[in-house]
Amino acid sequence: MKLGVMNPILSDLSFEEAMAYLSSLGVQTVEIGAVGYPGTAHL
């Protein structure tokens, strides 16, 4: 099973920092927030 997250929860980090953090936790899939409520901090 692959664990994934939607990245706007880490909008206080840069995209690179967020990806490194998620990778260190074993996260294998990331959904990038593109519009609307989740914001676009990493887009």
Gaussian input, Z-matrix of N, CA and C with variables (Angstrom, degrees):
# hf/3-21g

backbone

0 1
 N
 C     1     B1
 C     2     B2     1     A1
 N     3     B3     2     A2     1     D1
 C     4     B4     3     A3     2     D2
 C     5     B5     4     A4     3     D3
 N     6     B6     5     A5     4     D4
 C     7     B7     6     A6     5     D5
 C     8     B8     7     A7     6     D6
 N     9     B9     8     A8     7     D7
 C    10    B10     9     A9     8     D8
 C    11    B11    10    A10     9     D9
 N    12    B12    11    A11    10    D10
 C    13    B13    12    A12    11    D11
 C    14    B14    13    A13    12    D12
 N    15    B15    14    A14    13    D13
 C    16    B16    15    A15    14    D14
 C    17    B17    16    A16    15    D15
 N    18    B18    17    A17    16    D16
 C    19    B19    18    A18    17    D17
 C    20    B20    19    A19    18    D18
 N    21    B21    20    A20    19    D19
 C    22    B22    21    A21    20    D20
 C    23    B23    22    A22    21    D21
 N    24    B24    23    A23    22    D22
 C    25    B25    24    A24    23    D23
 C    26    B26    25    A25    24    D24
 N    27    B27    26    A26    25    D25
 C    28    B28    27    A27    26    D26
 C    29    B29    28    A28    27    D27
 N    30    B30    29    A29    28    D28
 C    31    B31    30    A30    29    D29
 C    32    B32    31    A31    30    D30
 N    33    B33    32    A32    31    D31
 C    34    B34    33    A33    32    D32
 C    35    B35    34    A34    33    D33
 N    36    B36    35    A35    34    D34
 C    37    B37    36    A36    35    D35
 C    38    B38    37    A37    36    D36
 N    39    B39    38    A38    37    D37
 C    40    B40    39    A39    38    D38
 C    41    B41    40    A40    39    D39
 N    42    B42    41    A41    40    D40
 C    43    B43    42    A42    41    D41
 C    44    B44    43    A43    42    D42
 N    45    B45    44    A44    43    D43
 C    46    B46    45    A45    44    D44
 C    47    B47    46    A46    45    D45
 N    48    B48    47    A47    46    D46
 C    49    B49    48    A48    47    D47
 C    50    B50    49    A49    48    D48
 N    51    B51    50    A50    49    D49
 C    52    B52    51    A51    50    D50
 C    53    B53    52    A52    51    D51
 N    54    B54    53    A53    52    D52
 C    55    B55    54    A54    53    D53
 C    56    B56    55    A55    54    D54
 N    57    B57    56    A56    55    D55
 C    58    B58    57    A57    56    D56
 C    59    B59    58    A58    57    D57
 N    60    B60    59    A59    58    D58
 C    61    B61    60    A60    59    D59
 C    62    B62    61    A61    60    D60
 N    63    B63    62    A62    61    D61
 C    64    B64    63    A63    62    D62
 C    65    B65    64    A64    63    D63
 N    66    B66    65    A65    64    D64
 C    67    B67    66    A66    65    D65
 C    68    B68    67    A67    66    D66
 N    69    B69    68    A68    67    D67
 C    70    B70    69    A69    68    D68
 C    71    B71    70    A70    69    D69
 N    72    B72    71    A71    70    D70
 C    73    B73    72    A72    71    D71
 C    74    B74    73    A73    72    D72
 N    75    B75    74    A74    73    D73
 C    76    B76    75    A75    74    D74
 C    77    B77    76    A76    75    D75
 N    78    B78    77    A77    76    D76
 C    79    B79    78    A78    77    D77
 C    80    B80    79    A79    78    D78
 N    81    B81    80    A80    79    D79
 C    82    B82    81    A81    80    D80
 C    83    B83    82    A82    81    D81
 N    84    B84    83    A83    82    D82
 C    85    B85    84    A84    83    D83
 C    86    B86    85    A85    84    D84
 N    87    B87    86    A86    85    D85
 C    88    B88    87    A87    86    D86
 C    89    B89    88    A88    87    D87
 N    90    B90    89    A89    88    D88
 C    91    B91    90    A90    89    D89
 C    92    B92    91    A91    90    D90
 N    93    B93    92    A92    91    D91
 C    94    B94    93    A93    92    D92
 C    95    B95    94    A94    93    D93
 N    96    B96    95    A95    94    D94
 C    97    B97    96    A96    95    D95
 C    98    B98    97    A97    96    D96
 N    99    B99    98    A98    97    D97
 C   100   B100    99    A99    98    D98
 C   101   B101   100   A100    99    D99
 N   102   B102   101   A101   100   D100
 C   103   B103   102   A102   101   D101
 C   104   B104   103   A103   102   D102
 N   105   B105   104   A104   103   D103
 C   106   B106   105   A105   104   D104
 C   107   B107   106   A106   105   D105
 N   108   B108   107   A107   106   D106
 C   109   B109   108   A108   107   D107
 C   110   B110   109   A109   108   D108
 N   111   B111   110   A110   109   D109
 C   112   B112   111   A111   110   D110
 C   113   B113   112   A112   111   D111
 N   114   B114   113   A113   112   D112
 C   115   B115   114   A114   113   D113
 C   116   B116   115   A115   114   D114
 N   117   B117   116   A116   115   D115
 C   118   B118   117   A117   116   D116
 C   119   B119   118   A118   117   D117
 N   120   B120   119   A119   118   D118
 C   121   B121   120   A120   119   D119
 C   122   B122   121   A121   120   D120
 N   123   B123   122   A122   121   D121
 C   124   B124   123   A123   122   D122
 C   125   B125   124   A124   123   D123
 N   126   B126   125   A125   124   D124
 C   127   B127   126   A126   125   D125
 C   128   B128   127   A127   126   D126

   B1=1.4406
   B2=1.5213
   B3=1.3251
   B4=1.4563
   B5=1.5239
   B6=1.3232
   B7=1.4547
   B8=1.5232
   B9=1.3154
   B10=1.4572
   B11=1.5180
   B12=1.3212
   B13=1.4567
   B14=1.5278
   B15=1.3227
   B16=1.4563
   B17=1.5173
   B18=1.3073
   B19=1.4621
   B20=1.5247
   B21=1.3303
   B22=1.4650
   B23=1.5282
   B24=1.3248
   B25=1.4679
   B26=1.5244
   B27=1.3409
   B28=1.4636
   B29=1.5282
   B30=1.3123
   B31=1.4671
   B32=1.5243
   B33=1.3337
   B34=1.4642
   B35=1.5253
   B36=1.3467
   B37=1.4647
   B38=1.5264
   B39=1.3327
   B40=1.4610
   B41=1.5292
   B42=1.3257
   B43=1.4619
   B44=1.5251
   B45=1.3385
   B46=1.4655
   B47=1.5194
   B48=1.3389
   B49=1.4644
   B50=1.5288
   B51=1.3243
   B52=1.4593
   B53=1.5228
   B54=1.3334
   B55=1.4618
   B56=1.5343
   B57=1.3261
   B58=1.4610
   B59=1.5325
   B60=1.3332
   B61=1.4638
   B62=1.5226
   B63=1.3262
   B64=1.4594
   B65=1.5224
   B66=1.3118
   B67=1.4617
   B68=1.5236
   B69=1.3380
   B70=1.4625
   B71=1.5307
   B72=1.3302
   B73=1.4681
   B74=1.5255
   B75=1.3290
   B76=1.4537
   B77=1.5154
   B78=1.3234
   B79=1.4639
   B80=1.5247
   B81=1.3246
   B82=1.4646
   B83=1.5203
   B84=1.3134
   B85=1.4583
   B86=1.5239
   B87=1.3309
   B88=1.4562
   B89=1.5252
   B90=1.3247
   B91=1.4592
   B92=1.5227
   B93=1.3208
   B94=1.4645
   B95=1.5256
   B96=1.3280
   B97=1.4580
   B98=1.5203
   B99=1.3287
   B100=1.4633
   B101=1.5295
   B102=1.2955
   B103=1.4644
   B104=1.5143
   B105=1.3089
   B106=1.4489
   B107=1.5096
   B108=1.3122
   B109=1.4520
   B110=1.5238
   B111=1.3500
   B112=1.4627
   B113=1.5164
   B114=1.2983
   B115=1.4484
   B116=1.5147
   B117=1.3303
   B118=1.4635
   B119=1.5269
   B120=1.3116
   B121=1.4693
   B122=1.5238
   B123=1.3233
   B124=1.4636
   B125=1.5185
   B126=1.3234
   B127=1.4592
   B128=1.5010
   A1=108.50
   A2=116.27
   A3=121.02
   A4=109.54
   A5=114.80
   A6=121.12
   A7=108.06
   A8=117.29
   A9=121.25
   A10=111.32
   A11=116.22
   A12=121.66
   A13=109.22
   A14=115.50
   A15=121.31
   A16=106.56
   A17=117.22
   A18=121.14
   A19=118.12
   A20=122.97
   A21=118.91
   A22=114.71
   A23=117.98
   A24=118.32
   A25=112.04
   A26=116.39
   A27=121.18
   A28=111.67
   A29=117.58
   A30=121.15
   A31=113.38
   A32=117.89
   A33=120.54
   A34=112.21
   A35=117.38
   A36=122.77
   A37=109.85
   A38=116.60
   A39=118.94
   A40=107.90
   A41=116.84
   A42=120.34
   A43=110.58
   A44=116.92
   A45=121.42
   A46=111.41
   A47=116.84
   A48=120.65
   A49=111.03
   A50=116.30
   A51=120.70
   A52=110.81
   A53=117.28
   A54=120.42
   A55=111.08
   A56=116.96
   A57=120.28
   A58=110.80
   A59=116.59
   A60=120.96
   A61=111.06
   A62=116.64
   A63=120.14
   A64=111.18
   A65=116.73
   A66=120.68
   A67=111.08
   A68=116.66
   A69=120.24
   A70=111.67
   A71=116.51
   A72=121.23
   A73=112.27
   A74=116.54
   A75=120.35
   A76=114.40
   A77=117.35
   A78=121.24
   A79=108.57
   A80=116.37
   A81=121.29
   A82=113.79
   A83=118.32
   A84=121.19
   A85=109.91
   A86=115.85
   A87=121.37
   A88=108.57
   A89=115.70
   A90=120.93
   A91=107.04
   A92=116.69
   A93=122.07
   A94=108.64
   A95=117.08
   A96=121.31
   A97=109.25
   A98=117.19
   A99=120.11
   A100=114.19
   A101=118.70
   A102=120.64
   A103=109.87
   A104=115.60
   A105=120.88
   A106=114.61
   A107=115.32
   A108=122.88
   A109=115.15
   A110=120.18
   A111=116.89
   A112=114.46
   A113=118.47
   A114=121.04
   A115=113.59
   A116=115.69
   A117=121.08
   A118=112.22
   A119=117.41
   A120=121.23
   A121=113.20
   A122=118.37
   A123=121.16
   A124=113.09
   A125=116.98
   A126=118.98
   A127=111.64
   D1=136.43
   D2=175.88
   D3=-98.27
   D4=138.50
   D5=177.63
   D6=-99.48
   D7=132.03
   D8=179.71
   D9=-131.94
   D10=159.20
   D11=177.18
   D12=-138.64
   D13=161.78
   D14=172.16
   D15=-96.59
   D16=122.49
   D17=-166.79
   D18=-68.88
   D19=-17.67
   D20=-179.62
   D21=-58.54
   D22=-16.38
   D23=176.70
   D24=-65.25
   D25=-15.53
   D26=179.44
   D27=-113.27
   D28=31.69
   D29=-175.20
   D30=-65.53
   D31=-14.96
   D32=177.25
   D33=-76.92
   D34=-11.56
   D35=176.77
   D36=-102.42
   D37=157.52
   D38=172.02
   D39=-67.77
   D40=163.62
   D41=179.80
   D42=-57.63
   D43=-45.03
   D44=-178.61
   D45=-63.35
   D46=-42.72
   D47=178.40
   D48=-64.47
   D49=-41.29
   D50=-179.97
   D51=-63.62
   D52=-43.28
   D53=-179.56
   D54=-67.05
   D55=-39.30
   D56=177.88
   D57=-64.23
   D58=-42.40
   D59=178.67
   D60=-62.59
   D61=-48.21
   D62=-179.25
   D63=-63.38
   D64=-39.95
   D65=177.98
   D66=-62.03
   D67=-39.58
   D68=-179.84
   D69=-65.42
   D70=-22.29
   D71=178.11
   D72=-89.15
   D73=-5.76
   D74=-179.93
   D75=92.87
   D76=7.47
   D77=178.66
   D78=-67.36
   D79=132.86
   D80=-176.68
   D81=-111.59
   D82=-15.77
   D83=179.28
   D84=-133.96
   D85=142.27
   D86=-179.40
   D87=-134.49
   D88=132.44
   D89=173.39
   D90=-100.66
   D91=123.13
   D92=-178.73
   D93=-85.80
   D94=124.22
   D95=175.94
   D96=-67.72
   D97=127.73
   D98=-173.83
   D99=-111.80
   D100=-35.28
   D101=-177.89
   D102=-153.52
   D103=170.67
   D104=171.28
   D105=71.79
   D106=-146.05
   D107=-172.64
   D108=-54.90
   D109=-44.79
   D110=-175.92
   D111=-70.03
   D112=-14.94
   D113=179.89
   D114=87.06
   D115=178.07
   D116=-175.56
   D117=-130.87
   D118=31.92
   D119=-174.08
   D120=-56.85
   D121=-31.84
   D122=-175.89
   D123=-109.49
   D124=11.96
   D125=-177.33
   D126=-102.39

